[in-house]
Amino acid sequence: MKNTLLDIARKLADGFLAGMMISLGGAVYLACYNPETPYTKYAGALLFSMALLCICMRGYALYTGKIGLIYEKHSKDDISLLLLCLLGNLLGTVAFGYLIGFVFPGLKETAVTLCGEGGKLSQGYGFGFLRAILCGILVFISIDVYRNNKSTLAIVLCIPAFILSGYEHSIADMFYFACSGIASWEALLYIVLIILGNSLGALIIPTLQLIKPKNPPEENPTK
């Protein structure tokens, strides 16, 4: 077996740490979220990007950042480690979600507003799924640019962009629901659909790149 117990433990730990960072970013967003002063959400969206910056720079395993790379590594072991990454993300966001909700009751109330009646669960599964696809595209772009161009600019731009646009990020949603204390089959189904939407969105660009010639013929300048 290629994946030793140590490999599994490391991937699970990396996933947990990524979930922790997303939780810290989500807590900042909740602190800035106030329907009565809507402009504060811009600061929250920008500060949330620090979560992905830390994840990329420290090499933590975020599912929504890894799924778009599945074409590069898609063996049975790679897929199993990807699922471990997702499990680690879940454990990290749930642990810190409940912790932050307990320590900061005001943030818990805001999370309830964000997730409950009139919030995420009220928008409908179909709209949530489509918004998750759009989020997956932006997350893939931010990760791809960071990997290939060694630039954090796409992270600082794409993360606030998907937040302010109202797109759905599955790992962030795990935190928001945990922080709110909302635990139901409806919430679980919602999270599963958002995971699927993020996955589909993250695979759109790399899928289209598969049919693009790696070295397109150069145009003849004399024509």
C-alpha positions in Angstrom: 0.0 0.0 0.0 1.5 3.3 -1.2 -0.2 5.4 1.4 1.3 4.5 4.8 -0.4 5.4 8.0 2.0 8.3 8.4 1.0 9.6 4.9 -2.7 9.3 5.9 -2.1 11.1 9.2 -0.1 13.9 7.6 -2.8 14.4 4.9 -5.5 14.4 7.6 -3.5 16.9 9.6 -2.9 19.1 6.6 -6.6 19.0 5.9 -7.5 19.9 9.5 -5.1 22.9 9.4 -6.6 24.1 6.2 -10.1 23.9 7.8 -8.7 25.8 10.8 -7.5 28.6 8.6 -10.8 28.8 6.7 -12.5 29.0 10.1 -10.3 31.9 11.2 -11.0 33.7 7.9 -14.7 33.0 8.2 -14.7 34.4 11.8 -13.3 37.6 10.5 -15.9 37.8 7.8 -18.7 37.2 10.4 -17.2 39.9 12.6 -17.5 42.3 9.6 -20.9 41.1 8.4 -23.6 43.5 9.3 -26.7 44.0 7.1 -27.2 47.5 8.6 -23.7 48.6 7.5 -23.2 46.6 4.3 -19.9 48.3 3.4 -18.1 46.5 6.2 -18.5 43.2 4.3 -15.9 44.4 1.8 -13.3 44.5 4.6 -14.4 41.0 5.7 -14.1 39.6 2.2 -10.6 41.0 1.7 -9.4 39.8 5.1 -10.9 36.3 4.4 -8.3 35.9 1.7 -5.6 35.6 4.4 -6.9 32.1 5.0 -6.0 30.9 1.5 -2.8 32.8 1.6 -1.7 31.0 4.7 -2.9 27.6 3.3 -0.9 28.1 0.1 2.2 29.4 1.7 2.2 26.6 4.4 1.2 23.9 2.0 -2.0 22.8 3.9 -4.5 20.7 2.1 -7.7 22.4 1.1 -10.1 20.2 -0.9 -11.4 23.0 -3.1 -7.8 23.9 -4.0 -6.8 20.3 -4.7 -9.7 18.9 -6.7 -8.9 21.0 -9.7 -5.5 19.3 -9.9 -7.0 15.8 -10.1 -6.0 15.3 -13.7 -2.3 15.6 -12.7 -2.6 13.0 -9.9 -5.6 10.7 -10.3 -4.4 7.3 -9.1 -6.5 5.4 -6.5 -4.1 6.5 -3.8 -4.3 10.1 -4.9 -8.1 10.1 -4.8 -8.2 8.5 -1.4 -5.8 11.1 0.0 -8.0 13.8 -1.6 -11.0 12.4 0.4 -8.8 12.4 3.5 -8.1 16.1 2.8 -11.9 16.7 2.7 -12.4 14.9 5.9 -9.6 16.9 7.5 -11.3 20.1 6.3 -14.6 19.0 7.8 -13.0 18.2 11.2 -11.1 21.4 11.3 -14.1 23.6 10.4 -16.5 21.8 12.7 -14.0 21.9 15.7 -13.2 25.6 15.2 -16.7 26.5 14.2 -18.2 25.3 17.5 -15.3 26.8 19.4 -15.7 30.2 17.9 -19.5 30.1 18.2 -19.1 29.2 21.9 -16.4 31.9 22.6 -18.1 34.6 20.6 -21.9 34.4 20.9 -22.3 37.4 18.7 -20.6 35.7 15.8 -22.8 32.7 16.4 -25.9 34.9 16.0 -24.5 36.3 12.8 -23.8 32.8 11.5 -27.4 31.8 12.2 -28.6 34.8 10.2 -26.2 33.9 7.4 -27.2 30.2 7.3 -30.7 29.9 8.6 -34.1 31.2 7.6 -33.6 33.9 5.0 -30.0 32.8 4.5 -28.2 29.9 2.7 -30.9 27.3 3.4 -33.6 29.5 2.0 -32.0 30.2 -1.4 -32.7 26.7 -2.7 -30.5 23.7 -3.5 -30.3 24.6 -7.2 -29.2 28.1 -6.8 -26.6 27.0 -4.1 -25.2 24.4 -6.5 -24.9 26.9 -9.4 -23.2 29.4 -7.1 -20.8 26.7 -5.9 -19.8 26.0 -9.5 -18.9 29.7 -10.0 -16.9 29.7 -6.7 -15.0 26.6 -7.8 -13.8 28.4 -11.0 -12.4 31.3 -9.0 -10.7 29.1 -6.4 -9.1 27.1 -9.2 -7.8 30.3 -10.8 -6.4 31.6 -7.6 -4.6 28.3 -6.9 -3.4 27.8 -10.5 -1.9 31.3 -10.7 -0.2 30.9 -7.4 1.4 27.5 -8.4 2.4 28.6 -11.9 3.2 32.2 -11.5 4.3 32.4 -7.9 1.9 35.3 -7.4 -0.6 35.9 -4.6 -2.5 38.5 -6.6 -5.1 36.1 -7.9 -5.8 35.0 -4.3 -6.3 38.5 -3.0 -8.6 39.3 -6.0 -10.5 36.0 -6.5 -11.4 35.2 -2.9 -13.1 38.6 -2.2 -14.7 38.3 -5.6 -16.5 35.1 -4.9 -17.5 36.2 -1.4 -18.9 39.6 -2.6 -20.6 37.9 -5.5 -22.5 35.5 -3.2 -20.9 32.3 -4.5 -20.8 29.3 -2.2 -17.6 27.7 -0.8 -18.2 24.3 0.7 -15.4 24.5 3.4 -16.4 28.0 4.5 -20.0 26.8 4.6 -19.0 24.0 6.9 -17.6 26.5 9.3 -20.6 28.8 9.1 -23.0 26.0 9.8 -20.9 24.7 12.7 -20.6 28.1 14.2 -24.3 28.7 13.9 -25.0 25.4 15.6 -27.4 24.4 12.8 -27.2 20.6 12.4 -29.9 19.0 10.2 -30.2 16.7 7.3 -31.2 19.7 5.2 -27.9 21.4 6.1 -26.0 18.2 5.4 -27.5 17.8 1.9 -26.8 21.5 1.2 -23.1 21.0 2.1 -22.9 17.9 -0.1 -24.3 19.8 -3.1 -22.0 22.7 -2.5 -19.0 20.3 -2.5 -20.2 18.8 -5.8 -20.7 22.3 -7.3 -17.2 23.4 -6.2 -15.7 20.2 -7.6 -17.4 20.7 -11.0 -16.4 24.4 -11.1 -12.8 23.7 -10.3 -12.6 21.1 -13.1 -14.1 23.3 -15.9 -10.8 25.1 -16.8 -8.5 22.1 -16.6 -10.9 20.0 -18.6 -11.1 22.5 -21.4 -7.3 22.8 -21.3 -7.0 19.1 -22.1 -8.4 19.7 -25.6 -6.2 22.7 -26.1 -3.0 22.0 -28.0 0.0 22.4 -25.7 2.1 23.9 -28.5 -0.3 25.6 -31.0 1.3 26.2 -34.4 2.6 29.7 -34.8 0.9 32.0 -37.3 2.9 32.9 -40.4 3.6 36.6 -40.1 3.8 36.9 -43.9 0.1 36.0 -44.3 
